Amino acid sequence: MVLINKKRGESTDVLLRRFTKMTKEENIAFDVSRKKFFLKPALLKKEKKRDKLKRKAQERRRLSR
């Protein structure tokens, strides 16, 4: 959960920038988009497996350089 308190003398522009930065750091937008629709457990497993393979491939490419 992101809580933003306005500091003394802080403009709303800076306040919004801090808010967006914190939400990006916590991946809130990603979680909301992912939980927008129900996914069957089998699809979740496939997605996790695909992500795992993708990460391994990226690591192999990084190590082969």
C-alpha positions as a Markdown table, in Angstrom:
| # | Residue | x | y | z |
|---|---|---|---|---|
| 1 | Met | 0.0 | 0.0 | 0.0 |
| 2 | Val | 1.3 | 3.4 | -1.0 |
| 3 | Leu | 0.9 | 6.3 | 1.4 |
| 4 | Ile | 2.0 | 9.7 | 0.3 |
| 5 | Asn | 2.0 | 12.7 | 2.7 |
| 6 | Lys | 2.4 | 16.1 | 1.3 |
| 7 | Lys | 5.5 | 17.8 | 2.7 |
| 8 | Arg | 5.5 | 21.5 | 3.6 |
| 9 | Gly | 6.1 | 23.6 | 0.5 |
| 10 | Glu | 5.8 | 20.7 | -1.9 |
| 11 | Ser | 4.0 | 21.2 | -5.2 |
| 12 | Thr | 1.4 | 18.8 | -6.4 |
| 13 | Asp | 3.6 | 18.0 | -9.4 |
| 14 | Val | 6.3 | 16.7 | -7.2 |
| 15 | Leu | 3.8 | 14.9 | -5.1 |
| 16 | Leu | 2.4 | 13.1 | -8.2 |
| 17 | Arg | 5.9 | 12.2 | -9.3 |
| 18 | Arg | 6.7 | 10.6 | -5.9 |
| 19 | Phe | 3.4 | 8.7 | -6.1 |
| 20 | Thr | 4.0 | 7.3 | -9.6 |
| 21 | Lys | 7.6 | 6.4 | -8.6 |
| 22 | Met | 6.4 | 4.5 | -5.6 |
| 23 | Thr | 3.7 | 2.6 | -7.5 |
| 24 | Lys | 6.2 | 1.6 | -10.2 |
| 25 | Glu | 8.6 | 0.3 | -7.5 |
| 26 | Glu | 5.9 | -1.8 | -6.0 |
| 27 | Asn | 4.5 | -3.0 | -9.3 |
| 28 | Ile | 1.0 | -2.0 | -8.4 |
| 29 | Ala | -0.1 | -1.3 | -12.0 |
| 30 | Phe | 1.1 | -4.8 | -13.1 |
| 31 | Asp | -0.7 | -6.5 | -10.2 |
| 32 | Val | -3.9 | -4.7 | -11.0 |
| 33 | Ser | -3.8 | -5.6 | -14.7 |
| 34 | Arg | -3.0 | -9.2 | -13.8 |
| 35 | Lys | -5.8 | -9.5 | -11.3 |
| 36 | Lys | -8.4 | -7.8 | -13.6 |
| 37 | Phe | -9.6 | -11.2 | -14.9 |
| 38 | Phe | -9.6 | -14.6 | -13.3 |
| 39 | Leu | -7.0 | -17.0 | -14.6 |
| 40 | Lys | -7.4 | -20.7 | -14.2 |
| 41 | Pro | -4.7 | -22.5 | -12.2 |
| 42 | Ala | -3.5 | -24.3 | -15.3 |
| 43 | Leu | -2.9 | -21.0 | -17.1 |
| 44 | Leu | -1.1 | -19.6 | -14.1 |
| 45 | Lys | 1.3 | -22.6 | -14.1 |
| 46 | Lys | 1.9 | -22.2 | -17.9 |
| 47 | Glu | 2.6 | -18.5 | -17.4 |
| 48 | Lys | 5.1 | -19.2 | -14.5 |
| 49 | Lys | 6.8 | -21.8 | -16.6 |
| 50 | Arg | 7.1 | -19.5 | -19.6 |
| 51 | Asp | 8.5 | -16.7 | -17.4 |
| 52 | Lys | 11.0 | -19.1 | -15.8 |
| 53 | Leu | 12.2 | -20.3 | -19.2 |
| 54 | Lys | 12.5 | -16.7 | -20.4 |
| 55 | Arg | 14.6 | -15.7 | -17.4 |
| 56 | Lys | 16.9 | -18.7 | -17.9 |
| 57 | Ala | 17.4 | -17.9 | -21.6 |
| 58 | Gln | 18.2 | -14.3 | -20.7 |
| 59 | Glu | 20.7 | -15.4 | -18.1 |
| 60 | Arg | 22.3 | -17.8 | -20.6 |
| 61 | Arg | 22.6 | -15.0 | -23.1 |
| 62 | Arg | 24.1 | -12.7 | -20.5 |
| 63 | Leu | 26.7 | -15.3 | -19.4 |
| 64 | Ser | 27.7 | -16.2 | -22.9 |
| 65 | Arg | 28.9 | -12.7 | -23.7 |
